[in-house]
Amino acid sequence: MDLQTRKIAFVQDFLKLESEKVIVQFEKLLQKQTDSNATLEPMNVADFQKRIKQSLSDSNEGKLTSSEHFLEEIAEWK
């Protein structure tokens, strides 16, 4: 199924929704996605290399969050 067909199917399903709570959740999700797209800009090579060096430095200094800890934090979001 191509993207256009999926969009149409989604809109048709969306129009069938009766729950205002679900619609509010979709609105928030769409707004968040729109806000994210508006603020993202491509990174140039120099900034990318700088970020890599900073990440390696943070790793060497132990400034890390374990995946287990991160998953525990995520579980609290729900």
N, C-alpha and C positions, 0 to 999 in steps of 0.2 A: 504494500500500500504506500503510495507516495505521500509526501508531506501535505500537499493541498487536500488530498482526500482525508487524511488523518485529522486535519484542522476542522474540516466540515463535520466529520463524525463527532469530534469533541464538542463543537458548538451545539450540535443537535442534542447530544447527551446533556450538556450543560443547561440547555433550555428546559429540559425535563425536571431539573432539580426543584425541589419544594422546600428544602431546608435553608433558612437564611444563614444559619451557622456555617454550613458548608460553603455557601456563596461568599461569605465574609472571608473564609480561609483561602478560597481561590483568589479573591481580590488582594489579600495580603501577599500571597505568593506571586501574583502577577506584578504588584507594585515593587516587591523586593527584586524581582528579576529585572524589571525596567530600570530601577535605580542602579543595580549592579552593572548593567550594560552601558548606562550613561557615564559611569565613572571609570570604566576600564579603558586603558590606553596601552598600545604596544610598548614593550620595554626595549630600549636600545641595548646593544651588546655591552657597552661599558657598565650600564646599570645592572645588567644581568650578571656580569662577572663580579661586580661589587657585592651583589646579594649572595652569590656563591661563596665568596671569601668570608662574608659575615656569618653565613650559615656554618661553614667549616670551623670558624673561630668559636662560635657558640657551642658547637658539638665538642670541640677539644676542651672547652671550659666546663663541660657538663651541664650546660644550659639547655636541657632537653625535657620533653614530656613523654613519658612512656605511652605506648599505644593503649596499654591496659588502663592507665590513669585517664587518658583522653576518652576512652570508651565509657568509663564510669561517669565522667562529666556529661557526656552526651546523654546517658541514661537519665540523668537528673533533669534534662531539658524537657522531657516528655511529661 
